[in-house]
C-alpha cells in the first residue's frame, strides 16, 4: 500500500480526531500525513489528546498487533474483497477538481462505482426528508431534465427530495452520485438499499469520506453536505424549512463560490420558507429546470470538452417513432399546451395525444401545470 495512503487511513482512525478538522490541523502543523506519522510522540503530545497519542504509540511499538494495526489490516482485507470500491486520496489524479478547491477538503474519498464520474459537471439537488407531493415531484422532474441535459445529479441518498432526485436522474438514464454520511460498507437509510444498487448499476457512484464501519451520526451530515456542495457547480434547493440540512448545504455552496438556486412555493407552505429565505439572500429563483441549464450551460459545455466521449450521457433516439420525433421537435423546453402543439404541427389530436403518452412513458416528456416539457436534449440530426 502507498505510504501516504496508509498514513491517511491511520490518522483517520485515531480516537478523538474530530473528523477532517482534526486531520487538517495536524497536517497544517507538520506538513503532510507522513510527517505526522514520523513526528516524535513528545512533540505530538502537545497537540494530540491522550487517547490518540496512546493509540499511535501502541501502533509504533507493534504495528501488527496494536488496535490501530488490526484496524488497518481489517480495512485492507475488506477493500481487497470489494474491488468495486476505490480509494481516492487528495493527491490522486481522479480526485474531483472542484472538491479540491474547497477549504480543508476530504483527505480521502471512498468511491463505490466509477470514480471518473466525480469530475463530471454536477448539480446538487437537496431538500426536505418529508416533502410535499409537489416538492417530491419537482425534485424528480428537475433532476430528470438536468440529467438529460448532461449534468450528473448529486444528492445525499436521504428520504424525500434526495431520493426523488436520484430517481429522476436514473429515469433519464443519466448519472447520479450519492454522498453518504456513513462508511461505504454501511447504508443509511436502509430502505434505499435498492436505490443505491441502481445508482451504481446505472454508471453512478456512492461516495463517502468516513472510514469503514462509520455509523450514521447527526454530526456526520453537515460534513456530508459540504461534500455535496463542494462537488457541484450549483445547488438546487427544492423544499426546506428555515432550520434544515438543506440550507446548510446552500450556505456551503455560497462559501465555496458556487451558484445556489431555489424553487419558490406557497407562502402557506412551511417547507417553502427556507427557499424564500435563500432567494432574499440572493439565490436565483427558478421556475423551470431550463433556467438552471441557461445559467450553467457555459460551464457544462466547457467541462464536457475535458471529458472522454464515453462519459457523455447518450440517448438512443431510434426508440422514438416519426410522430414522436415530430412532437419532440415541436416541444422545445418551454411548456406547451395541447392546443399550442396542434398549432405547431400537422398531427391529428388523437395521434398527438398518443405520442405524448408514449413519450411520457419513455421519460422524454413530462407534463407540468403549464403544459408539456421536453426532458432531454436532441442531437442536431433530430431537432
Rosetta blueprint (number, residue, H / E / L):
1 X L
2 X L
3 X H
4 X H
5 X H
6 X H
7 X H
8 X H
9 X H
10 X H
11 X H
12 X H
13 X H
14 X L
15 X L
16 X L
17 X L
18 X L
19 X L
20 X H
21 X H
22 X H
23 X H
24 X H
25 X H
26 X H
27 X H
28 X H
29 X H
30 X H
31 X L
32 X L
33 X H
34 X H
35 X H
36 X H
37 X H
38 X H
39 X L
40 X L
41 X H
42 X H
43 X H
44 X H
45 X L
46 X L
47 X L
48 X L
49 X L
50 X H
51 X H
52 X H
53 X H
54 X H
55 X H
56 X H
57 X H
58 X H
59 X H
60 X H
61 X H
62 X L
63 X L
64 X L
65 X L
66 X L
67 X H
68 X H
69 X H
70 X H
71 X H
72 X H
73 X H
74 X H
75 X H
76 X H
77 X H
78 X H
79 X H
80 X H
81 X H
82 X L
83 X L
84 X L
85 X E
86 X E
87 X E
88 X E
89 X E
90 X L
91 X L
92 X L
93 X L
94 X L
95 X L
96 X L
97 X H
98 X H
99 X H
100 X H
101 X L
102 X L
103 X L
104 X L
105 X L
106 X L
107 X L
108 X E
109 X E
110 X E
111 X E
112 X E
113 X E
114 X L
115 X H
116 X H
117 X H
118 X H
119 X H
120 X L
121 X L
122 X E
123 X E
124 X E
125 X E
126 X E
127 X L
128 X L
129 X L
130 X L
131 X L
132 X L
133 X H
134 X H
135 X H
136 X H
137 X H
138 X H
139 X H
140 X H
141 X H
142 X H
143 X H
144 X H
145 X H
146 X H
147 X H
148 X H
149 X L
150 X L
151 X L
152 X E
153 X E
154 X E
155 X E
156 X L
157 X L
158 X L
159 X L
160 X L
161 X H
162 X H
163 X H
164 X H
165 X H
166 X H
167 X H
168 X H
169 X H
170 X H
171 X H
172 X L
173 X L
174 X L
175 X L
176 X E
177 X E
178 X E
179 X E
180 X L
181 X L
182 X L
183 X L
184 X L
185 X L
186 X L
187 X L
188 X L
189 X L
190 X H
191 X H
192 X H
193 X H
194 X H
195 X H
196 X H
197 X H
198 X H
199 X H
200 X H
201 X H
202 X L
203 X L
204 X L
205 X E
206 X E
207 X E
208 X E
209 X L
210 X L
211 X L
212 X L
213 X L
214 X L
215 X L
216 X L
217 X L
218 X H
219 X H
220 X H
221 X H
222 X H
223 X H
224 X H
225 X H
226 X H
227 X H
228 X H
229 X H
230 X H
231 X H
232 X L
233 X L
234 X E
235 X E
236 X E
237 X E
238 X L
239 X L
240 X L
241 X L
242 X L
243 X L
244 X L
245 X H
246 X H
247 X H
248 X H
249 X H
250 X H
251 X H
252 X H
253 X H
254 X H
255 X H
256 X L
257 X L
258 X L
259 X E
260 X E
261 X E
262 X E
263 X E
264 X L
265 X L
266 X L
267 X L
268 X L
269 X L
270 X H
271 X H
272 X H
273 X H
274 X H
275 X H
276 X H
277 X H
278 X H
279 X H
280 X H
281 X L
282 X L
283 X L
284 X E
285 X E
286 X E
287 X L
288 X L
289 X H
290 X H
291 X H
292 X H
293 X H
294 X H
295 X H
296 X H
297 X H
298 X H
299 X H
300 X H
301 X H
302 X H
303 X H
304 X H
305 X H
306 X L
307 X L
308 X L
309 X H
310 X H
311 X H
312 X L
313 X L
314 X L
315 X L
316 X L
317 X H
318 X H
319 X H
320 X L
321 X L
322 X H
323 X H
324 X H
325 X H
326 X H
327 X H
328 X H
329 X H
330 X H
331 X H
332 X L
333 X L
334 X L
335 X L
336 X E
337 X L
338 X H
339 X H
340 X H
341 X H
342 X H
343 X H
344 X H
345 X L
346 X L
347 X L
348 X L
349 X H
350 X H
351 X H
352 X H
353 X H
354 X H
355 X H
356 X H
357 X H
358 X H
359 X H
360 X H
361 X H
362 X L
363 X L
364 X L
365 X E
366 X E
367 X E
368 X E
369 X L
370 X L
371 X E
372 X E
373 X E
374 X E
375 X L
376 X L
377 X L
378 X L
379 X L
380 X L
381 X L
382 X L
383 X L
